[in-house]
Amino acid sequence: MRILVAEDDATINAQISSTLVEHRYVVDSVCDGKDALFMGSSEPYDAIILDLGLPHMDGISILDQWRAQGIATPVMILTARDSWSDKVIGMDSGADDYLAKPFHMEELLARVRALIRRSTGNTSAVLKCGPIELHTRSGKAFVGGLPIVLTSHEFKVLSYLMHHQDELISRTELTEHIYSQDYDRDSNTIEVFVGRLRKKLPKGSIETIRGSGYRLVNPD
């Protein structure tokens, strides 16, 4: 799952980004309001962490423009301001959550997980597809109750498919959501990761729709 972090404090930005990467998220980060607007408008994200006090363009103006453009990516506002009026303005502008500084990274992670689950129609922290389970909090996967070992990229592919099970997902979409903007993307490697996953999941779990992409289904 891919996240944009828009925070002008370099230390906080680095802390958030590194924590997300440690938990197997793909992260793009910016420190400027205009850059945040551009990235959020042009790249597909599963969630955005947006500071209100960005230079050159404030977070509320950015969020207003995203929503006016029809961009529905879930957004969590991050700010040092802790007044009820800022929360109201943010939520009325289309924010999905609000976190005031200072904060604990575990709370930020929990809120990010919840944002992504809600946006994909999932309510439980444990995603299930037949015998396959993905525990979003621990980042562990199971088949029939037994743990399976996944590489970082295998986990990212499985996580995206689990959040969008029964949906047709193109190779391009998978590529955009498991690599950051700066990564040398090669959609052909998606076939490699899917092939490895198939060996670890029940037969028939990942369907290939020729010329279109993949679909994760209940093999039962």
N, C-alpha and C positions, 0 to 999 in steps of 0.2 A: 504494500500500500504506500502511496506516494503523498508526501506532505510538503507544503510550502510554509517556511518559517519567515515571517516578516517582522523583524525586531531590530531597532537601531542600536541598542546597547550590545557591543561586540561580544562582551563576556557572556551575557545572558543568551544571546543568539547561539554562541558556540556551545554553551551548556545544554540548551534545549536540543540543538541539532545532534550533538554527540550522543545524548541519551536516547533520542529516537532511533539513531543508527544502531546503537547497541541492542535495541529491541526490534531490529530487523525491518525498520521502516526505511523507505527511500526518501531522502530529504534534499530539497533545494532551499537555499537561504538567501535573503536579501536584507539590506539595511536602510533602504531608501523607499519612500512612498511611491514614486513614479515607477521604480523597478517592480515593486510589489503589484501595482496595478497591471503592468504589462505581463508579468509572469502569470498572475491569476487569470488574466483574460485570454492568454494564448496557450497555456499548458494545462493538461488534465490532472487535477489533484483529487485525492480522496478526502482531504481535509486541509484547511488553512488555519494557521495560528497567526493572528494579526494584531500587532501593537497599535494602539490608538495614536500614540505620539510620534509617528514617523516624520522625518524631515521631508520637505518639499511637497508633501501631500499627506494629510492626516488619514487615519484609519477609517473614520466614518465616511469621508468623501470617497475613499477607495471602495468601501463596501457598497455605498449607494450606487456607484457606477457598475460594479459587478452585477448587482441585482437588476439594475436597469437593462443590462445586456442579456439578462436571462440566465446568468451563471448561478447555478444552484448549489455549488460546492459548499459543504458545511464549514462554517467559519466560527472559530473560537476567538473572541476578543481578549487581548492580553494588555493590561494597563496598570500603571501605578495609581491611577485614580480609583478611589474606592467609595464613591458616593452613589446613592440610588439613582440620581439623575443621569449619570454616565451609563449606568446599566440600562436604563429605560431607552436612552437615545440609541445605544448600540443594538438592543433587541428590536427596536422599531425600525432600524435600518436594515434588518435582515440577519443579524447575528444569531447563531444557534446556541452559543454558550458564552460564558463570561468568567474569566479568572483574573483576580487582582494580585499584583505583586505585593509582597513576596509570596511565593508559593512553594509547595513541595513537588518535586519532579514526579513522584508517584501519583499525586493528584492530577497533574497535567496528563500523564500517560493514561490514567483511568478515563479522563474526560475525552481524550482523543479516541480511545477505543469505543467509547459510548457514541461519540459523534458518527464514527464510521459505521458502526452497527446500525444505528437508527437510519442513516441515509441509505442503507442497502436493505432495509426492512427486516433486520435481525434484532431480536430483543434479548437473547441470552448471550452471556459471555462465552458459552461453549457452542460452537457452530457444529451442526451434525448433518451428514449426508449419508444415510444408511449406516453402515458400520464405521464410517470415517468420522472422527471427531477432531476439531481444532480448538484448543483452549487458548483463547485470545490473550488472557492475562499472563499465562506462563509461557506462551509461545511453543507449546508442545502439541504434537499430533499423535493420534492413536487410530489403530484399525482393529476392530473387535476387542477393544479394551487394552490392547498391547501397544506400547510405544513404538513409533517408527523414527529412525534417524534421518534427518533431512539436512542438506546443505543450505546455506543462506538463500541462494537463488531458488532452490526447490521449494523452500518454505514460502518465499514471496509469491511464487506462482500458485502454490496450493492455497495460500491465504486469499489471494484475489479470486480464485475460482470458487472457494468456499463461501465467500461473501456474495458471490453472484451465481450460485448454483442454479442449474436448469436454464441459464441464459447462454446465448451464443456469444462467445468472446473471441474477437479476432486476434491474430498474432500481433498486429499493430497495437491494439489496445493493451494487451499483456505487456508488450515491450515498453509502452509509455508509462505503465504503472509499476514496473519492477526496476527501472533504471532512472537515475537522475538526469537532469538536462545535460550535464557535462560529460556523462558516460558515453563511451563509444558504443552506441547501440547497434546490435546486429540481430534482426528478427529471426535469423536462421537458428540462433542458439536457443530460442524458445522451444524448437522441436526437440533439442537435446534434453532440456529440463523436463519437458512433458514426457519424453521417453523414459527418463529415469524415474519420474513419479509413477508412471504406469507399472513399473516393476515393484513398487512398494505399496500400491493400492490394489484393492480387489479388481479383478478383470472386468472391464466394461465400465469402469468409473469415469474415465475421460473419453468422450466421444470426439472423433475428428469429423468435422463437417467439411468435406473437400472444397477447397477454394474459399472457405469462409472463416474457419477457426475451430474452436474447441468448446465443449460443453461438459460440465461436471454434473453427473447424474447419480442417482441411487442405483447401484448395480443390482439390487434385489428387485 
